[in-house]
C-alpha cells in the first residue's frame, strides 16, 4: 500500500498523478473504483495517468475533472497490443527478420510465427 492509502495499480495511478493533482484520501477512495475499471480494460497505471491527467490549466476542482475524464463516456477503450514474443537470438533483434542485412530478408519463424504461415 502506498502513502496515499491505496495499493496496487490504483495506487500507482495516483502516484503518477501526484505531481499535478492533489486529492484527499476520501477522494482517492471514491475514484478508485472507476480507476480500477479503466485499468481492467487494458490501460496501464502510467498510461491512464498520462491520458487523464494532462492539461491541468484552469482546473478548479481536480476531483470533478478527473471523475469526468475517467467516465466510460469520456475514456476511449484502450486497445492492448499483443506482447512481442521473446527474441530467439538468431534473427535481427529489432526487426525480427532473418537475413536482414542481405538481399532476401524474411520473417523469423520463431519470433514472428504468424507472418510465416
N, C-alpha and C positions, 0 to 999 in steps of 0.2 A: 504494500500500500504506500502511496506517495504522501508527501506532506500536505497535499490538498484534500486528503480524505478519500480518494478513490485510487484503486489499484488497477492493474492490468491495462488493456488497451485504452479504456476510457481515461484512465489516469495519464497515459502517455499523450492522449489528445489534449487534455487540459494543460499538461506541462508544455506542449508545443505552442499553445496559445498564450501562455503566461506573460510573454514579453509585451503584448499589446492589449490583452483583455484581462480584466480583473473581475473575479466572481467570488461571491461568498460561498461557504461550504453548502449552504442550503440551495443556492442557485445551481451549483455543480451537481448536486444530488438530483435536482429536478430535471436537469438537462441530460443526465447520464443515460436515461432510457432511450432517448432519441439518438444520442451518440452511439450507443451500442447497436441500435437498429441500423444505422448507417454503416457502421463497421462490419456488420454481418452481411452487407450487400457487396463486400469486396474492397471497400476503402481501407487503406492503412491509416493508423492514427496520424501520422505525419502528413499524408496526402489530404486527409479530411481537414486537418487544421489549416493547411495552406489554402485549400479551396474555400472554406467557410470563414476563415479568419482574416482574409485580405481586405483591404480598403476600409480602414477604421476612421477615415476622415468624416467628421460631422456626427459620429455616433454618440448619442446622448444616453442611450440605455443599452449597454452591451448585451445584457441578458435577453431582451426582447429581439434585438437584431440577430443574435446567434440562434435563438429559438426559431425565428423565421427562416434563416438560412439553412437550418438543419431539417426543416419540414420536408415531407415527401414531395410536396408540390414544387419546392424550390431546388431540391437537391437531385441532380440527374443520377440515373442509375450508373454505377461505376462498373465498367467492363474490366474484368480481370484478364490480363493477358497471360496465357499459359507460360509457366516457367520453362526456360530452356533446359534441355537435358544436359547432364554433366558432359564436359568436354572429354572426348575419348583420348586425346593426346596424339592422334595420328593425322589429324587434318589441321587446317588453319584455324586457330582458336577464335578469331573474331568472326570470320565468315562461315565457318564450319564447312568449307569446301575442300575436297581432295584435289591436288594439282592446281591449287590457287595461283601459283606463280608460273604455271605452264600455259600451253596453248589450249588445253581442254579441261577446264575446271568442271567438277561435278559434285553434287551434294554428297556429303559423307553419310553412308548408310547407318552408321551408329549414332551420329549426332542429329541427323535430320531424316529419320526413317520415313516420315510422311511424304517427303519430297522424292524419295527413291522408289515408291510403289508404282 
